[in-house]
């Protein structure tokens, strides 16, 4: 998965970028970037500052940063960072610092939209004899059982994704926990947010979620660089790892701890609503009605149940409180 996504010929090195193959919330509507801009403003207010960092982890080609910078109100100075392994795209706002890892010691908002689902994971499967083994995958997608899962991976499965039934599969999320904890630890003060399709302990999918995407369609997750390879995220495990990281470096003092909202709820709190404009507006101001109707349609897509609205927003304040946001 590491080589297929990020190697020299990996999927995320392709010139068309992720937007050439699938739509994220960023690509669906500028309303998403505007909502993130409002969250950035709220973070600056919590920090009592008019200078704030915005760290976009898994920045793609800088689409989210571009949208947020355009939506930020006058008077707030933003230091934008794009964290991405691919090369910097031409024409990107020169204010954006392009880097392959989150900068350390910043104060502001770290926002990771559909990043954790592409942090490579190993897959485990329970055999007929009840032994949990790694699944080995060839470059053509052919699978075979590997060594028994033990050590830290086995401990992670026991805690977060117990497997008993023969044929059951799981994605071992320890690498994602570590990636998220490391990202949280880079914040001096502020808010870290991870947005992804997710599941929680007690409701894990029996056969896992690993899949591929290419040209807007779901495909076999063949690790040859021709497709995206993704799996839903155990956000509850990531939340615990981020809390531990914040507590270890002292950043947990005074904050409200990690919590998870659905994208539907988070965007509603940030002013994104799919409510249709009043029909009377069509008579008094047809142009405004058509514009408001289009905006409502975009908002409805971003917050739809069974679609983008089901994304989980893992929110981790660091050294500050966002108690009004906690469920």
C-alpha positions as CSV (number, residue, x, y, z in Angstrom):
1,X,0.0,0.0,0.0
2,X,2.9,2.4,0.8
3,X,4.5,1.8,-2.6
4,X,1.3,1.7,-4.5
5,X,0.2,5.1,-3.2
6,X,3.4,7.0,-2.5
7,X,6.3,5.2,-4.3
8,X,7.9,6.8,-7.4
9,X,5.1,5.5,-9.6
10,X,2.5,5.6,-6.9
11,X,-1.1,6.7,-7.4
12,X,-0.7,10.0,-5.5
13,X,2.3,11.0,-7.7
14,X,0.1,11.0,-10.8
15,X,-0.2,14.4,-12.5
16,X,-4.0,14.6,-12.4
17,X,-4.1,14.3,-8.6
18,X,-6.9,12.8,-6.5
19,X,-9.5,15.1,-8.1
20,X,-9.0,13.2,-11.4
21,X,-10.4,10.1,-9.8
22,X,-12.9,10.9,-7.0
23,X,-14.8,13.8,-5.4
24,X,-14.1,14.8,-1.8
25,X,-16.0,17.4,0.1
26,X,-13.5,19.9,-1.0
27,X,-14.3,19.3,-4.7
28,X,-18.0,19.0,-4.1
29,X,-18.6,22.6,-3.1
30,X,-16.8,25.8,-2.0
31,X,-19.1,25.8,1.0
32,X,-16.8,23.2,2.6
33,X,-13.7,25.5,2.4
34,X,-15.9,28.4,3.7
35,X,-16.9,26.2,6.7
36,X,-13.2,25.4,7.4
37,X,-12.5,29.1,7.2
38,X,-15.1,29.8,9.9
39,X,-13.6,27.0,12.0
40,X,-10.2,28.7,11.6
41,X,-11.6,31.9,12.8
42,X,-13.2,30.2,15.8
43,X,-9.8,28.6,16.6
44,X,-8.1,32.0,16.4
45,X,-10.7,33.4,18.8
46,X,-10.1,30.6,21.2
47,X,-6.4,31.3,21.1
48,X,-7.1,35.1,21.4
49,X,-4.9,35.9,18.4
50,X,-5.2,37.5,15.0
51,X,-2.3,35.5,13.6
52,X,-2.9,31.8,13.1
53,X,-1.5,28.7,11.3
54,X,-3.5,26.5,9.0
55,X,-2.0,23.1,8.4
56,X,-3.7,21.1,5.6
57,X,-2.5,17.4,6.0
58,X,-3.0,15.4,2.8
59,X,-3.3,18.6,0.8
60,X,-3.7,17.1,-2.6
61,X,-3.1,19.9,-5.0
62,X,-3.9,22.7,-2.5
63,X,-7.6,23.0,-3.3
64,X,-8.7,23.3,0.3
65,X,-6.1,25.9,1.2
66,X,-6.9,27.9,-1.8
67,X,-10.6,28.0,-0.9
68,X,-10.0,28.8,2.8
69,X,-7.6,31.6,2.0
70,X,-10.2,33.2,-0.3
71,X,-12.8,32.9,2.5
72,X,-10.9,34.1,5.5
73,X,-12.1,37.6,6.6
74,X,-9.9,40.6,6.6
75,X,-7.9,41.1,9.8
76,X,-6.9,37.5,10.3
77,X,-3.3,36.8,9.3
78,X,-3.0,33.1,8.2
79,X,0.2,31.1,7.8
80,X,-0.8,28.2,5.5
81,X,1.1,24.9,5.2
82,X,0.3,22.2,2.7
83,X,1.5,18.8,3.9
84,X,1.7,16.5,0.9
85,X,4.2,14.0,-0.6
86,X,3.5,14.9,-4.2
87,X,5.3,17.9,-5.8
88,X,4.0,21.4,-5.3
89,X,1.6,22.2,-8.1
90,X,2.2,25.2,-10.4
91,X,0.3,28.4,-9.7
92,X,-0.4,27.8,-6.0
93,X,-0.6,30.9,-3.8
94,X,3.0,31.8,-2.9
95,X,2.0,32.2,0.8
96,X,1.5,28.4,1.0
97,X,4.5,26.6,2.5
98,X,4.7,23.2,0.8
99,X,6.2,20.4,3.0
100,X,6.1,16.6,3.4
101,X,5.4,16.7,7.2
102,X,3.4,18.9,9.6
103,X,5.5,21.7,11.0
104,X,6.3,21.6,14.7
105,X,5.3,24.1,17.3
106,X,2.5,25.9,15.4
107,X,-0.6,27.5,16.9
108,X,-3.8,27.2,14.9
109,X,-5.8,24.7,13.0
110,X,-4.5,21.3,11.7
111,X,-7.0,19.9,9.3
112,X,-6.7,16.5,7.7
113,X,-9.4,15.8,5.2
114,X,-9.5,12.2,3.9
115,X,-5.8,11.7,5.0
116,X,-6.0,8.9,7.5
117,X,-7.9,6.5,5.2
118,X,-4.8,6.6,3.0
119,X,-2.3,6.0,5.8
120,X,-1.1,2.4,4.9
121,X,-2.4,-0.4,7.0
122,X,-1.9,-4.2,7.1
123,X,-4.9,-6.5,6.7
124,X,-5.5,-9.4,9.1
125,X,-7.8,-12.4,8.6
126,X,-8.9,-15.2,10.9
127,X,-8.2,-18.6,9.5
128,X,-10.4,-21.7,9.7
129,X,-8.4,-22.8,12.8
130,X,-9.0,-19.4,14.5
131,X,-5.5,-18.1,14.0
132,X,-5.3,-14.5,13.0
133,X,-2.8,-14.0,10.2
134,X,-1.5,-11.1,8.1
135,X,-2.9,-11.1,4.5
136,X,0.0,-10.9,1.9
137,X,-0.9,-9.3,-1.4
138,X,1.0,-9.6,-4.7
139,X,1.3,-6.8,-7.2
140,X,-1.6,-8.3,-9.2
141,X,-3.8,-8.3,-6.1
142,X,-3.5,-12.1,-5.5
143,X,-3.8,-12.8,-1.7
144,X,-2.4,-15.5,0.5
145,X,-2.1,-16.0,4.3
146,X,1.1,-14.8,6.0
147,X,2.6,-15.0,9.4
148,X,0.5,-15.0,12.6
149,X,-0.3,-11.5,13.9
150,X,1.5,-10.9,17.2
151,X,3.2,-8.2,19.2
152,X,1.8,-4.6,19.0
153,X,-0.5,-5.5,16.1
154,X,-2.1,-8.3,18.0
155,X,-2.5,-6.0,21.0
156,X,-4.2,-3.4,18.9
157,X,-6.6,-5.9,17.5
158,X,-7.5,-7.2,20.9
159,X,-8.2,-3.7,22.2
160,X,-9.9,-2.1,19.1
161,X,-11.0,-4.8,16.6
162,X,-11.4,-8.3,18.2
163,X,-11.6,-11.0,15.6
164,X,-13.2,-14.4,16.4
165,X,-15.2,-15.7,13.4
166,X,-13.3,-17.6,10.7
167,X,-13.0,-15.5,7.6
168,X,-13.3,-12.2,9.5
169,X,-11.0,-9.5,8.3
170,X,-9.7,-6.3,9.9
171,X,-7.5,-3.4,9.0
172,X,-4.8,-3.0,11.7
173,X,-5.1,0.7,12.5
174,X,-2.0,1.1,14.7
175,X,-0.1,3.0,11.9
176,X,-3.0,5.5,11.7
177,X,-3.1,6.0,15.5
178,X,0.6,6.8,15.4
179,X,0.3,9.1,12.4
180,X,-2.6,11.0,14.1
181,X,-0.8,11.2,17.5
182,X,2.3,12.6,15.7
183,X,0.2,15.2,13.9
184,X,-1.5,16.3,17.2
185,X,1.8,16.5,18.9
186,X,3.0,19.1,16.3
187,X,0.5,21.7,17.6
188,X,1.6,24.0,20.4
189,X,-1.9,25.2,20.9
190,X,-5.0,25.0,18.7
191,X,-7.3,22.4,17.2
192,X,-6.6,19.2,15.2
193,X,-9.3,17.8,13.0
194,X,-9.4,14.6,11.0
195,X,-12.3,14.0,8.6
196,X,-12.9,10.5,7.2
197,X,-15.3,7.7,6.8
198,X,-15.1,5.8,10.0
199,X,-16.3,3.1,12.3
200,X,-16.1,2.4,16.1
201,X,-15.5,-0.6,18.3
202,X,-18.6,-2.7,18.6
203,X,-19.6,-1.8,15.1
204,X,-16.7,-2.8,13.0
205,X,-17.4,-4.3,9.5
206,X,-17.0,-8.1,9.6
207,X,-14.9,-8.2,6.4
208,X,-13.1,-4.9,6.6
209,X,-13.4,-2.0,4.2
210,X,-10.3,-2.0,2.1
211,X,-11.1,-1.0,-1.5
212,X,-9.8,0.8,-4.5
213,X,-11.0,3.8,-6.7
214,X,-10.1,4.8,-10.2
215,X,-11.8,7.2,-12.6
216,X,-14.7,7.7,-10.2
217,X,-15.5,4.0,-9.8
218,X,-14.8,1.4,-7.1
219,X,-12.3,-1.2,-8.2
220,X,-10.2,-4.0,-6.7
221,X,-7.5,-2.6,-4.5
222,X,-4.6,-3.9,-6.6
223,X,-1.3,-2.4,-5.3
224,X,0.2,-1.5,-8.6
225,X,-0.1,2.3,-8.5
226,X,-3.1,2.3,-10.9
227,X,-5.8,3.1,-8.3
228,X,-6.4,4.7,-4.9
229,X,-6.3,2.2,-2.0
230,X,-8.3,3.2,1.0
231,X,-10.0,1.8,4.1
232,X,-12.3,3.4,6.6
233,X,-10.7,4.7,9.8
234,X,-11.1,3.5,13.4
235,X,-11.5,7.0,14.7
236,X,-12.1,5.9,18.3
237,X,-8.6,4.4,18.4
238,X,-7.1,7.5,16.8
239,X,-8.9,9.7,19.3
240,X,-7.3,7.7,22.2
241,X,-3.9,7.9,20.6
242,X,-4.2,11.7,20.1
243,X,-5.3,12.2,23.7
244,X,-2.3,10.3,24.9
245,X,0.0,12.3,22.7
246,X,-1.5,15.6,23.9
247,X,-1.2,14.6,27.6
248,X,2.4,13.3,27.2
249,X,3.7,16.7,26.0
250,X,1.6,18.8,28.4
251,X,-0.8,20.0,25.6
252,X,-3.8,18.4,27.3
253,X,-4.0,21.0,30.1
254,X,-7.1,23.1,29.9
255,X,-8.6,21.5,26.8
256,X,-11.8,19.5,26.5
257,X,-10.3,16.2,25.1
258,X,-11.1,14.5,21.8
259,X,-14.6,14.0,20.5
260,X,-16.2,12.9,17.2
261,X,-19.1,14.6,15.3
262,X,-20.7,13.6,12.1
263,X,-19.9,15.9,9.1
264,X,-23.6,16.6,9.0
265,X,-23.5,18.0,12.6
266,X,-20.2,19.7,12.2
267,X,-21.2,21.6,9.1
268,X,-24.5,22.6,10.5
269,X,-22.7,24.1,13.4
270,X,-20.5,26.0,10.9
271,X,-23.5,27.4,9.1
272,X,-23.8,25.0,6.2
273,X,-27.5,24.1,5.8
274,X,-29.4,22.3,3.0
275,X,-32.6,24.2,3.8
276,X,-34.3,25.4,0.6
277,X,-35.0,29.1,0.1
278,X,-38.6,30.2,0.5
279,X,-40.7,29.7,-2.6
280,X,-41.9,33.3,-2.4
281,X,-38.3,34.5,-3.3
282,X,-38.8,32.9,-6.7
283,X,-41.5,35.5,-7.4
284,X,-39.8,38.6,-5.8
285,X,-36.2,37.9,-6.8
286,X,-35.8,35.0,-9.3
287,X,-32.1,35.3,-9.7
288,X,-31.5,35.2,-5.9
289,X,-33.8,32.2,-5.6
290,X,-31.9,30.2,-8.3
291,X,-28.6,31.1,-6.6
292,X,-29.9,30.1,-3.1
293,X,-31.4,26.9,-4.5
294,X,-28.0,25.9,-6.0
295,X,-26.3,26.7,-2.7
296,X,-28.8,24.6,-0.8
297,X,-28.2,21.7,-3.2
298,X,-24.5,21.8,-2.6
299,X,-25.0,22.0,1.2
300,X,-27.4,19.0,1.0
301,X,-24.7,16.9,-0.7
302,X,-22.1,17.8,1.9
303,X,-24.5,16.9,4.8
304,X,-26.4,14.0,3.2
305,X,-27.1,10.9,5.3
306,X,-25.6,7.9,3.6
307,X,-23.1,10.1,1.8
308,X,-20.6,12.8,2.7
309,X,-22.7,13.8,5.8
310,X,-21.7,10.4,7.4
311,X,-18.0,11.3,7.6
312,X,-16.6,11.5,11.1
313,X,-15.0,14.7,12.3
314,X,-12.4,13.8,15.0
315,X,-11.7,17.0,16.9
316,X,-8.9,17.3,19.3
317,X,-8.3,20.7,21.1
318,X,-4.7,21.2,22.2
319,X,-4.0,23.5,25.1
320,X,-7.4,25.3,24.6
321,X,-11.0,24.5,25.2
322,X,-13.8,24.1,22.7
323,X,-16.5,23.0,25.2
324,X,-19.3,24.5,23.2
325,X,-18.5,22.0,20.4
326,X,-18.3,18.9,22.5
327,X,-21.4,16.6,22.2
